[in-house]
Amino acid sequence: MLAPDLELLKTAALEAGEIARKYWREDPQVWDKGGDDPVSEADFAVDTHLKTSLLAARPDYGWVSEETEDDPARFATTRAFVIDPIDGTRAFVAGEKTWAHSLAIVENGKPIVACVYLPVRDKLYLATKGGGATLNDAPINAAANQFGDETTLLTPKVTLKPDFWKAAPPTFDRHFRPSIAYRLALVAEGRFDGMLTLRPSWEWDIAAGALLVTEARGQATDRRGKTLTFNTPSRQSAGVVAAGNGVHAALIDQLV
């Protein structure tokens, strides 16, 4: 039964939102981890709370988080939490609204429970393996469109570099959101046809969102069409391509 774990993630995400909002637009302390990769005191506060509360409830689960030093003990566990305390820290620090908490539980490397929560936008996405995906308790489904010039894709500008494509980059309607977890959730919601991030992607950014997409009847793979696996040694995947079935197939076919 996955319901208890889903309720656990939901409760934890709502608590994380309360903590994060105390720092939002309150000039939190910020450090640069290098390469224009900021981290704020809110990230650390949320991470500490989530690690303490979730592992107290499930002490036999492993732990993978952006803001926690990696612990190889996770390899000995069947299930593991994969957590991004605040996905979209740059947006958070700038006082924008499109940052999210991304929480997932993976079993033998595959996501089985997911929660993506945007506290300021009051959007709570949930999914369980085989149980579908919801937004604020209403079922959601990925768009079923075919690929074309008007296809809406969430992706950074770097995706348009010719290096990533077998021929010239295709024409599509490009959009962007800072949080990768939110981009995946928007694809699951059917608001956009798909999303692409073609550089190596951290597991904590994508584990929850990938399950949302697949449970919303879409597909989420790496850039080569391979199944995403989590709780790996590198904690990274070869990019992410998530979309409804038709658009996903067309994108994978055109990518290098």
Number of C-alpha atoms within 10 A of each C-alpha: 6 15 11 9 19 21 14 17 24 20 14 20 25 17 15 25 21 12 16 23 14 11 19 17 12 10 11 16 11 15 12 10 9 8 6 9 10 15 23 19 14 24 25 17 16 24 21 15 15 23 19 12 14 18 15 11 12 14 11 14 20 23 25 25 22 21 18 15 9 13 10 13 10 19 16 11 15 14 22 26 29 27 29 30 31 31 26 24 23 20 17 26 21 11 15 15 15 20 27 33 30 30 31 32 30 23 18 15 17 20 27 24 29 29 34 30 27 22 21 15 11 12 16 20 28 32 30 24 16 12 14 18 30 22 22 13 11 9 15 26 23 28 22 15 16 15 21 13 9 12 16 19 22 24 22 16 11 12 16 15 10 14 13 17 17 11 11 12 15 14 12 13 14 18 14 13 16 21 23 27 30 28 27 31 35 25 31 35 22 21 16 24 29 33 28 23 21 20 16 14 17 20 25 28 29 32 33 33 32 30 33 39 29 24 25 26 20 26 26 30 21 22 24 17 20 14 14 21 19 26 29 14 10 9 18 19 22 18 19 26 26 34 32 28 21 16 26 23 17 14 21 18 13 15 18 13
